[in-house]
Amino acid sequence: MLRRHTRQKAREIELSAEHETFAEAPANLDSTISAELALVGAIDKLPPDQRDAVRMLKLNEMSLKEASKASGRSIVALKVAIHRAIKNLRHLLKGEPS
């Protein structure tokens, strides 16, 4: 045990709080809020079927079966809608035309 402790001490450097990239909790608060607002705005720009699929499956965390029952759409239709919605969201958030 003494050998292991000596080896670790020779190879490892103990870091203090000064080595943290963001020492304070609210350091990233502004960028987090703006990212959330951008995502909400992009979701609002989606076609209604895609927007509903994202809200049910991703935001409300419903299962495909629950979302299918709630929306009256098939599971396959919901899978297609969520796939297209995610693809469109990537383009919208990058500023590319969809």
FIZA-609693 format. One record per residue (C-alpha): x, y, z; residue number from 1. Coordinates in pm, whole numbers, plus 32768, in hexadecimal, padded with zeros to 4 digits. Each point is the difference from the previous one (the first is absolute). Layout:
REC | X | Y | Z | NUM
...
REM end
This chain:
REC | 8000 | 8000 | 8000 | 1
REC | 811C | 80EE | 8049 | 2
REC | 809A | 7FC1 | 7EA9 | 3
REC | 7EB5 | 8043 | 7F51 | 4
REC | 7FCF | 8141 | 80C3 | 5
REC | 8161 | 8074 | 7FAA | 6
REC | 7FCF | 7FB1 | 7E8D | 7
REC | 7EB5 | 80B9 | 7FF7 | 8
REC | 8093 | 812B | 80B1 | 9
REC | 811F | 800F | 7F03 | 10
REC | 7F17 | 7FED | 7ECF | 11
REC | 7ECE | 80C2 | 806A | 12
REC | 7FD0 | 816F | 8046 | 13
REC | 7EF3 | 806C | 80F2 | 14
REC | 7F25 | 8110 | 7F69 | 15
REC | 7F60 | 8119 | 80C0 | 16
REC | 7EC3 | 80C3 | 7FB2 | 17
REC | 80D2 | 80FA | 7F3A | 18
REC | 8033 | 7EFB | 7EF3 | 19
REC | 7E8D | 7FE7 | 7FB4 | 20
REC | 7F95 | 8095 | 7EB6 | 21
REC | 7EC5 | 8098 | 8093 | 22
REC | 8023 | 802B | 8175 | 23
REC | 7EAF | 80A8 | 8030 | 24
REC | 7EB5 | 7F51 | 7FB9 | 25
REC | 7F59 | 8116 | 7F31 | 26
REC | 812A | 8027 | 7F14 | 27
REC | 7F4A | 7F5A | 7EDC | 28
REC | 7EA4 | 807B | 8053 | 29
REC | 7FE2 | 80F8 | 7EDF | 30
REC | 806C | 7F09 | 7EF5 | 31
REC | 7F18 | 7EF3 | 808D | 32
REC | 7ED4 | 80E9 | 7FF9 | 33
REC | 8049 | 8076 | 7E9D | 34
REC | 802A | 7E98 | 7F8A | 35
REC | 7EB3 | 7F9F | 809C | 36
REC | 7F54 | 812A | 7F5E | 37
REC | 8096 | 7FA8 | 7EAF | 38
REC | 7F85 | 7E9A | 8022 | 39
REC | 7EA1 | 806C | 8063 | 40
REC | 7FF6 | 80F0 | 7ED9 | 41
REC | 8078 | 7EF3 | 7F11 | 42
REC | 7EFA | 7F0A | 8081 | 43
REC | 7EF3 | 8107 | 7FC6 | 44
REC | 806E | 801D | 7E93 | 45
REC | 7FCD | 7E8C | 7FBB | 46
REC | 7ECD | 7F82 | 7F44 | 47
REC | 7EE4 | 7FA8 | 80EF | 48
REC | 8024 | 7E84 | 7FEA | 49
REC | 8177 | 8011 | 8046 | 50
REC | 7FD2 | 8101 | 8114 | 51
REC | 7EFC | 7F27 | 80AC | 52
REC | 80DF | 7ECC | 7FE3 | 53
REC | 8126 | 80B9 | 80A0 | 54
REC | 7F2A | 8085 | 811A | 55
REC | 7F63 | 7EAF | 804E | 56
REC | 812F | 7F1D | 7FD4 | 57
REC | 8125 | 80DB | 8067 | 58
REC | 7F7D | 8116 | 80E0 | 59
REC | 7EE7 | 7F41 | 80AF | 60
REC | 80C4 | 7EB8 | 7FEF | 61
REC | 7ED4 | 7F34 | 7F91 | 62
REC | 8039 | 7EA4 | 7F76 | 63
REC | 7FB1 | 7FBF | 7E93 | 64
REC | 7ECF | 7F37 | 8069 | 65
REC | 7F7E | 811A | 80DF | 66
REC | 803F | 810A | 7EF7 | 67
REC | 7F58 | 7F27 | 7EF8 | 68
REC | 7ECB | 7FDA | 80D9 | 69
REC | 7FF8 | 8174 | 8059 | 70
REC | 8031 | 807D | 7E9B | 71
REC | 7F44 | 7EF6 | 7F3F | 72
REC | 812F | 7FCB | 7F21 | 73
REC | 80B8 | 7EBB | 7FC8 | 74
REC | 814C | 7FB6 | 80AA | 75
REC | 80AA | 7FFA | 7EAC | 76
REC | 7F73 | 8158 | 7FAA | 77
REC | 8081 | 8089 | 814B | 78
REC | 815A | 7F6B | 7FC3 | 79
REC | 800D | 80A0 | 7EA7 | 80
REC | 7F87 | 814E | 808C | 81
REC | 8103 | 8003 | 8118 | 82
REC | 8117 | 7FA2 | 7F0D | 83
REC | 7FA1 | 811A | 7F13 | 84
REC | 7FD3 | 80F2 | 8123 | 85
REC | 815D | 7FBE | 8087 | 86
REC | 8092 | 8028 | 7EA3 | 87
REC | 7F46 | 814B | 7FD5 | 88
REC | 8068 | 8078 | 815B | 89
REC | 816D | 7FC5 | 7FAC | 90
REC | 7FDD | 80D6 | 7EC8 | 91
REC | 7F3B | 8110 | 80B4 | 92
REC | 80F7 | 8017 | 811F | 93
REC | 8128 | 8013 | 7F12 | 94
REC | 7F50 | 8111 | 7F3C | 95
REC | 7FE9 | 7F2E | 7EC3 | 96
REC | 7EC9 | 7FF2 | 7F28 | 97
REC | 7F42 | 7EBB | 8039 | 98
REM end
